[in-house]
Amino acid sequence: MTRRIIVRACAAAALVLPLLALVTWGGSRLMKAVAPASTSRLPVTQVKRGDVTITVSAKGELSGGHTEMLSAPMTGGGDMAITYLREAGEPVAAGDVVVKFDTTEQEFKLKEAEADLAEAEQHVIQTEADNRAKEEETRYALVQAKTDVRTAELEARRNPILADIVARENTLALEAAKDHLRQLEHDAANRQATSAAAVAIQEAARNKAKVQAQTARQNIENMVLKAKAGGYVSVMSNTNCNFCMYGMLFPALQVGDTISAGMVVAQIPDLKNWEVTASIGELDRGHLSVGQKVQVAIVALPGKSFNGTVKEIGGTIGAFWNRHFDCKIGLEQVSPGMRPGMSSNILITTGTLPNSLWVPSQALFESDSRTFVYLETPSGFTPRDVKLVRRSESQVVLTGLKEGQVVALANPELEHQNAQTKGSAMKALSQ
């Protein structure tokens, strides 16, 4: 019985021991696979000497040049709703309608002004007719008064042969006729001035209505925006979006949107002059200037290179970790295959520094107003102060080192701390 137990124990041990060995071997292989290469060498590079060509490269987007802005008219009626809008990228010719706004309010104002104009014209006609009738009455009264004066004068001529009392009556009658004539002539002058004033008032009302009607017609005409030259439509963003959250991109304008007077709705860049707008890191701003030559490669047109010139350098924007600016480049050649929105790669050569020491830009570190590299020595990597001569996104020209010396492309202290942290985590995991 005891012998059987011993035999069974030996057999079980023979099966378990290889299994334990296999698990141990697999675990060690797994630990080696996932464990950090704490003892692995840092990425390094050698200090090189030679002619350094400083270049600026960036990605950009192709667009038409000589842009025409189409803005909502200053109608004074507040916000306006878009009722018609061409599709983005749609080609247009000179005179084509691009945008229409809702003209309901202006059409109502036009009808009101036209009604006021018609009424004012009738008032002018009526006033002029009344004045003519009054002038006719006044003219008749003057003729009658003059006749009375003439008759009284004839009667007064007989005074020498008439009795005194009759002669006196004739004289008084003549004076009364003359006074009546003078009064009528005075009243006629006043009535003429009054009639002219009444007509002027009605004509002023008519002119006001006419101006209002002309203004409404002009507003209606201005609410249809047409392209002045051929090109393509570039629809602007809706900055009046009430539902856009902070940080979100504004959507493009579309039919039904309401915008403010003076707001740009669309742009019409032409297809004869092309531009590339590139976003460039702030670090390269000091290397660029208006008028510099640029090489442009359009992704959709492989094998072709286009010459360009820096036209405009914009302001620096973006978060502190991603400061950049827009650079506008005008192309000197045109290709039939060019289309707005095509991706482009630009290359600007800003100068050459002969016989200079240089390292990749990631080998240079800055801290506490110091500029230094991590130089490899027999005791490890140690900080070594250097003087920066010029830098770009990819290269750094400096002094304070020798050709062939080895510098780290990463911070050794941080790499060591990361390796220790990972090693401790894996050790705790294995336990």
Secondary structure, DSSP 8 states (H G I E B T S, - for coil): -HHHHHHHHHHHHHHHHHHHHHHHHHHHHHHHHHS--TTS---EEE-EEEEEEEEEEEEEEEEEEEEEEEE----SS--EEEEEE--TT-EE-TT-EEEEE--HHHHHHHHHHHHHHHHHHHHHHHHHHHHHHHHHHHHHHHHHHHHHHHHHHHHHHTGGGS-HHHHHHHHHHHHHHHHHHHHHHHHHHHHHHHHHHHHHHHHHHHHHHHHHHHHHHHHHHHTEEE-SSSEE-EE-B-TT-SS--TTS---B--TT-EE-TT-EEEEEEEEEEEEEEEEEEGGGGGG--TT-EEEEEETTSTT--EEEEEEEEEEEES-TTS-EEEEEEEES---TT--TT-EEEEEEEEEEEEEEEEEEGGG-EEETTEEEEEEEETTEEEEEE-EEEEE-SSEEEEESS-TT-EEESS-HHHHHHHHHHHHHHHHHHH-
